[in-house]
Amino acid sequence: MGGDALERLAIRELVENWVVWRDAGDWERFRTVWHADGRMMATWFQGTADEFIAVSRAGFDKGVSILHFLGGNSVDLAGSRAVSQTKMTISQRARVHEVPVDVVCTGRFYDFLEKRDGRWGLVLRQPIYEKDRMDPVDPAARLTLDPALLQRFPEGYRHLAYLQTQIGFTVKPDMPGLKGPEVEALYARGRTWLAGRPL
């Protein structure tokens, strides 16, 4: 197996460890997938890796249910830097207007990575939110959503944002989706990163 293939394999392992360790609440190992200056961007949180771990752990301990599932992966390599895109699904369960629901959001993890001292680590994770849906856990339950609140958010994550707003989070309204200026700006940042320039 060639050098590039080994680097891609190491990055894929890191991406998979992120999901398994975060969803299992394995916080010590979860910290190892980040570099010290790593940052996380999500609908409900934007900040440092350490802050993300702290708030994720607090939510996990309170019973917040957010799970992830991964699909295909593509890695662009440029020496000690990489951009990785991984198909993913976010699944969150909570009560919306007193009705237990599941929201499933499909998109991609768009990751900025760097190899330092022989170890790949995340410098920035920016999800791309492509489409989502909300379903009552009990299919016979009746759920009526506020259309004005739903329309405040982009199509790619409006149901996820609705749920997260209902449980008290402030949701970022301009995250990248499948198309549009936000995702084009993200791709441009990826090219800049691979060219060796700072984020």
C-alpha positions, 0 to 999 in steps of 0.5 A: 500500500502506497504512502498516500493510501496509508495517509487516507486510511489514517484520516478515515480511521480518525473520522470514524473514531470521532463518531464512535467515541463521541456518541459513546461518551468516550471523552478522553479518546475523543479529545485525541482526534483534535489538535490543541487549536481544533475548532468545531462548527455545528448548528447548535455550537461554534467554538474550540474542541475543548469547549465542544467536548465540555458541552457535549459531555454535559448534554450526554450526561443529561440525556441529550440524544444525538447520534451519527452514522457515516458513509463514503469518504473522500480525502484531498491530500497536500503534504501534511494537510488534508481536506476530508469529506465524509457522508454522514447522518445526524439523528437527534431525538427530543420532544417538540411541542410535547411530542417525542420526535426523531430528526434525521439530517443527511450531509457531509463532514467537511474536515480540515486536517493537519499532520503534526509530529506524525499524527493527523488531527482535526483543525476544523470540522464544518458540517454541510447540511443537505436535507432533513426530516422530522418524524414522531416516534409514535407514528400515530401522534399528531404534530403541528409545527410553527411554519414561521419558525421552520422557515427561519432556517435553511432547507438543509437543516430546518427540522433539526434547527426547529428541534434544537431551538425547542430544547433551548439552543441558539441555532446558527442560521447560515450554515452551508448546505448542498448549494449556495454561497455558504458552501462555495465559500467553504470549498474556497477555504478548503482550497486555501488550506490545501495551498498552505495558507492559514484558515 
